[in-house]
Amino acid sequence: MNEPVFKALEQLKGILGSASLLFNWDNNLPPDIMTYASNTTVKSVLQQYVNGQYEPLLFFYKRRDDTQARYSTSSRKLLTSYLAIK
């Protein structure tokens, strides 16, 4: 294996090793939903605040259709919140 390929493989292993881990739901803690709406996608994370840090429970990602791509900023945020809860 040549040097650039080896470096790329090591970098990829580091990225995969540091990927977010999903945690288990704790019924005693309130949930929190973080949302993000770009021009083309909506994303959200269901999380809980545990021991001073947020722990992700679920990730949601959806590409918006052509009609949704023309929504205003506030409508995009509302759509993202709706889809996250749905």
Rosetta constraint file for C-alpha pairs under 8 A:
AtomPair CA 1 CA 5 HARMONIC 6.56 0.50
AtomPair CA 1 CA 6 HARMONIC 6.40 0.50
AtomPair CA 2 CA 6 HARMONIC 6.26 0.50
AtomPair CA 3 CA 7 HARMONIC 6.17 0.50
AtomPair CA 4 CA 8 HARMONIC 6.14 0.50
AtomPair CA 5 CA 9 HARMONIC 6.12 0.50
AtomPair CA 6 CA 10 HARMONIC 6.23 0.50
AtomPair CA 7 CA 11 HARMONIC 6.14 0.50
AtomPair CA 8 CA 12 HARMONIC 6.11 0.50
AtomPair CA 9 CA 13 HARMONIC 6.20 0.50
AtomPair CA 10 CA 14 HARMONIC 6.31 0.50
AtomPair CA 11 CA 15 HARMONIC 6.32 0.50
AtomPair CA 12 CA 16 HARMONIC 6.17 0.50
AtomPair CA 13 CA 17 HARMONIC 5.97 0.50
AtomPair CA 14 CA 18 HARMONIC 6.27 0.50
AtomPair CA 15 CA 19 HARMONIC 6.37 0.50
AtomPair CA 20 CA 56 HARMONIC 7.84 0.50
AtomPair CA 21 CA 56 HARMONIC 7.32 0.50
AtomPair CA 22 CA 55 HARMONIC 7.25 0.50
AtomPair CA 22 CA 56 HARMONIC 5.41 0.50
AtomPair CA 22 CA 57 HARMONIC 5.13 0.50
AtomPair CA 22 CA 58 HARMONIC 6.80 0.50
AtomPair CA 23 CA 55 HARMONIC 6.23 0.50
AtomPair CA 23 CA 56 HARMONIC 6.07 0.50
AtomPair CA 23 CA 57 HARMONIC 5.21 0.50
AtomPair CA 24 CA 57 HARMONIC 6.39 0.50
AtomPair CA 25 CA 48 HARMONIC 7.86 0.50
AtomPair CA 25 CA 57 HARMONIC 6.71 0.50
AtomPair CA 26 CA 48 HARMONIC 7.95 0.50
AtomPair CA 29 CA 48 HARMONIC 6.74 0.50
AtomPair CA 29 CA 49 HARMONIC 7.50 0.50
AtomPair CA 29 CA 50 HARMONIC 7.99 0.50
AtomPair CA 30 CA 48 HARMONIC 6.51 0.50
AtomPair CA 30 CA 49 HARMONIC 7.93 0.50
AtomPair CA 31 CA 46 HARMONIC 6.84 0.50
AtomPair CA 31 CA 47 HARMONIC 5.87 0.50
AtomPair CA 31 CA 48 HARMONIC 5.04 0.50
AtomPair CA 31 CA 49 HARMONIC 7.84 0.50
AtomPair CA 32 CA 46 HARMONIC 5.86 0.50
AtomPair CA 32 CA 47 HARMONIC 5.19 0.50
AtomPair CA 32 CA 48 HARMONIC 5.75 0.50
AtomPair CA 32 CA 49 HARMONIC 7.82 0.50
AtomPair CA 33 CA 44 HARMONIC 6.75 0.50
AtomPair CA 33 CA 45 HARMONIC 5.67 0.50
AtomPair CA 33 CA 46 HARMONIC 4.67 0.50
AtomPair CA 33 CA 47 HARMONIC 6.22 0.50
AtomPair CA 33 CA 84 HARMONIC 7.72 0.50
AtomPair CA 34 CA 44 HARMONIC 5.44 0.50
AtomPair CA 34 CA 45 HARMONIC 5.23 0.50
AtomPair CA 34 CA 46 HARMONIC 6.64 0.50
AtomPair CA 34 CA 47 HARMONIC 7.75 0.50
AtomPair CA 35 CA 42 HARMONIC 7.56 0.50
AtomPair CA 35 CA 43 HARMONIC 5.77 0.50
AtomPair CA 35 CA 44 HARMONIC 4.20 0.50
AtomPair CA 35 CA 45 HARMONIC 6.56 0.50
AtomPair CA 35 CA 77 HARMONIC 7.52 0.50
AtomPair CA 35 CA 80 HARMONIC 6.37 0.50
AtomPair CA 35 CA 81 HARMONIC 6.59 0.50
AtomPair CA 35 CA 84 HARMONIC 7.85 0.50
AtomPair CA 36 CA 42 HARMONIC 5.90 0.50
AtomPair CA 36 CA 43 HARMONIC 5.13 0.50
AtomPair CA 36 CA 44 HARMONIC 6.11 0.50
AtomPair CA 36 CA 77 HARMONIC 7.21 0.50
AtomPair CA 36 CA 80 HARMONIC 7.03 0.50
AtomPair CA 37 CA 41 HARMONIC 6.06 0.50
AtomPair CA 37 CA 42 HARMONIC 4.52 0.50
AtomPair CA 37 CA 43 HARMONIC 6.34 0.50
AtomPair CA 37 CA 76 HARMONIC 5.89 0.50
AtomPair CA 37 CA 77 HARMONIC 5.90 0.50
AtomPair CA 37 CA 80 HARMONIC 6.32 0.50
AtomPair CA 38 CA 42 HARMONIC 6.32 0.50
AtomPair CA 38 CA 76 HARMONIC 7.82 0.50
AtomPair CA 39 CA 69 HARMONIC 5.70 0.50
AtomPair CA 39 CA 70 HARMONIC 7.90 0.50
AtomPair CA 40 CA 63 HARMONIC 5.97 0.50
AtomPair CA 40 CA 64 HARMONIC 5.45 0.50
AtomPair CA 40 CA 65 HARMONIC 7.89 0.50
AtomPair CA 40 CA 69 HARMONIC 5.96 0.50
AtomPair CA 41 CA 61 HARMONIC 7.16 0.50
AtomPair CA 41 CA 62 HARMONIC 5.67 0.50
AtomPair CA 41 CA 63 HARMONIC 4.34 0.50
AtomPair CA 41 CA 64 HARMONIC 5.21 0.50
AtomPair CA 42 CA 61 HARMONIC 5.84 0.50
AtomPair CA 42 CA 62 HARMONIC 5.38 0.50
AtomPair CA 42 CA 63 HARMONIC 6.42 0.50
AtomPair CA 42 CA 64 HARMONIC 6.89 0.50
AtomPair CA 42 CA 76 HARMONIC 7.91 0.50
AtomPair CA 42 CA 80 HARMONIC 5.57 0.50
AtomPair CA 43 CA 59 HARMONIC 7.57 0.50
AtomPair CA 43 CA 60 HARMONIC 5.49 0.50
AtomPair CA 43 CA 61 HARMONIC 4.49 0.50
AtomPair CA 43 CA 62 HARMONIC 6.55 0.50
AtomPair CA 43 CA 80 HARMONIC 6.87 0.50
AtomPair CA 44 CA 59 HARMONIC 6.00 0.50
AtomPair CA 44 CA 60 HARMONIC 5.12 0.50
AtomPair CA 44 CA 61 HARMONIC 6.68 0.50
AtomPair CA 44 CA 80 HARMONIC 7.24 0.50
AtomPair CA 44 CA 81 HARMONIC 7.88 0.50
AtomPair CA 44 CA 84 HARMONIC 6.17 0.50
AtomPair CA 45 CA 56 HARMONIC 6.53 0.50
AtomPair CA 45 CA 57 HARMONIC 7.31 0.50
AtomPair CA 45 CA 58 HARMONIC 5.71 0.50
AtomPair CA 45 CA 59 HARMONIC 4.67 0.50
AtomPair CA 45 CA 60 HARMONIC 6.27 0.50
AtomPair CA 45 CA 84 HARMONIC 7.95 0.50
AtomPair CA 46 CA 56 HARMONIC 6.05 0.50
AtomPair CA 46 CA 57 HARMONIC 5.45 0.50
AtomPair CA 46 CA 58 HARMONIC 5.09 0.50
AtomPair CA 46 CA 59 HARMONIC 6.55 0.50
AtomPair CA 47 CA 54 HARMONIC 6.19 0.50
AtomPair CA 47 CA 55 HARMONIC 5.40 0.50
AtomPair CA 47 CA 56 HARMONIC 4.32 0.50
AtomPair CA 47 CA 57 HARMONIC 5.11 0.50
AtomPair CA 47 CA 58 HARMONIC 7.03 0.50
AtomPair CA 48 CA 54 HARMONIC 5.49 0.50
AtomPair CA 48 CA 55 HARMONIC 5.45 0.50
AtomPair CA 48 CA 56 HARMONIC 6.76 0.50
AtomPair CA 48 CA 57 HARMONIC 7.40 0.50
AtomPair CA 49 CA 53 HARMONIC 5.43 0.50
AtomPair CA 49 CA 54 HARMONIC 4.35 0.50
AtomPair CA 49 CA 55 HARMONIC 6.25 0.50
AtomPair CA 50 CA 54 HARMONIC 6.07 0.50
AtomPair CA 50 CA 55 HARMONIC 6.65 0.50
AtomPair CA 60 CA 84 HARMONIC 6.83 0.50
AtomPair CA 64 CA 68 HARMONIC 5.66 0.50
AtomPair CA 64 CA 69 HARMONIC 6.01 0.50
AtomPair CA 65 CA 69 HARMONIC 6.16 0.50
AtomPair CA 66 CA 70 HARMONIC 6.99 0.50
AtomPair CA 67 CA 71 HARMONIC 7.24 0.50
AtomPair CA 68 CA 76 HARMONIC 7.53 0.50
AtomPair CA 71 CA 75 HARMONIC 5.68 0.50
AtomPair CA 71 CA 76 HARMONIC 5.84 0.50
AtomPair CA 72 CA 76 HARMONIC 6.11 0.50
AtomPair CA 73 CA 77 HARMONIC 6.32 0.50
AtomPair CA 74 CA 78 HARMONIC 6.21 0.50
AtomPair CA 75 CA 79 HARMONIC 6.02 0.50
AtomPair CA 76 CA 80 HARMONIC 6.14 0.50
AtomPair CA 77 CA 81 HARMONIC 6.27 0.50
AtomPair CA 78 CA 82 HARMONIC 6.11 0.50
AtomPair CA 79 CA 83 HARMONIC 6.09 0.50
AtomPair CA 80 CA 84 HARMONIC 6.08 0.50
AtomPair CA 81 CA 85 HARMONIC 6.32 0.50
AtomPair CA 82 CA 86 HARMONIC 5.96 0.50
